[in-house]
Amino acid sequence: MHELSLCGAIYDIADRAAAGRPVSVIHLQVGRMRQIVPDTLAYCWTMVCDDTPLAGSRLDVDHRPVTLHCLLCREDTTLSVELLLLCRACGGNQVSVTSGEELLVTSLDLAEE
């Protein structure tokens, strides 16, 4: 369950950025290749935040698709359900991942004091 360690890192970033101000929502961009289970992430977040200044805050996750750039034909491919790292245009396997690996804290919504 790597979600617990991720929540610890997210907590550190959010707590530092909040600088003592109350936070209601932490916005994230999470790439599909991170293989994060949303319900597990939410559960771990409540465990990490319990009895802390961020208690009661929630995570808002923007799931990012996997996008590939083919080194053979130069086409870009966005993967849908399956994670086959192949170019849809030419079928080549010489691709680079251009998105889908992110894990970013993008912003915080501050709560009313």
N, C-alpha and C positions, 0 to 999 in steps of 0.2 A: 504494500500500500504506500506508494511514493507520494500520494496526495497529502499525507500528514507532514512530510518534510517540506513539500512545496508550500503548504499553508504556513509553516514556520517562517520560511523565507519571505512570503508575501506579507506576513504580519510585520516582520522587521522593516520592510520597505514602507508599508503603509503607516506604521507607528512613527517612523522617522519623518515622513513627509507631513503627517498631521501636526506634528510639533505641539502636542498637547490639546489640540482642538478635537471636538467630538466628530466622529465619522459615521455616516449612515451606510454608504455603499462604496465598495472598492471595485473599479472597473478593470477587467482583464481582457487581453487578447490571448487566446490559447489555440495553438496550431493543432490540427488533427493528429499529427504524428506524435504528439506528446502522450497520446493514449490515456487521457485523464477521464475518469468516470465522474460526471457532474454531481451525482448524488453523494458519492464518497467525498468529493471535494467540499461540498456544502457541509456535510457532517463533520469532517475534520476541521473546517473553519470554526464551527461552534466549539469544538474541543479546545482549539488553540486560543480562542478569544475569551473563553470563560474566565470571569473574574479579572479582566484586563481592561484598559481604557477603550479597547475596540469591541468590547462585549456588546451584542445587539446589532452590530454591523453585518452586512451581507456582501457576498461576492456576486457581481454581474459579469457573466462570462460571454464574450463574443468569440464564438468558435470560428477559426480561420481554416479555409480549405487548403489542401495540399496542391501547390502549383509547381509544375516542372517546366524547365527550359531544355529543349532538345539540342544537344551539341552537334547533331548531324544535319538536321533540316532547319534548325533555328526557330521552330514553332514552340509556342507555349501551350501547355495542357493543364487544365484544372481537373483533378480527380474527383469523382463523385463518391460512390460507396466503397468500391474496392481500392486497395492500396497497392496496385500493380504499378511499379515505377517504370512505365513504358510510355513512349511518345504516342499519342493517339493519331497523329498525322502520318508518321512513317513506321511506327512499331519498334523504333530503335530503343535500346536500353542505355545509351550514352546520354544521360540526362543529369541536370543539376536541379536540386530542390530550391525553388525561389521563395516559397512560403509554405507554411504548415508546421514549422518547427518552433514558432514563437511561443514565448511565455512572458508577457509584458504586463506590468501594472501601468495602465494608461492614464487613469485619473481617479480622484477621490471625490465623493459628494460629502460635504461637511453637513453635520446635523445642526439643528437649532439648539442653542444652549439653554 
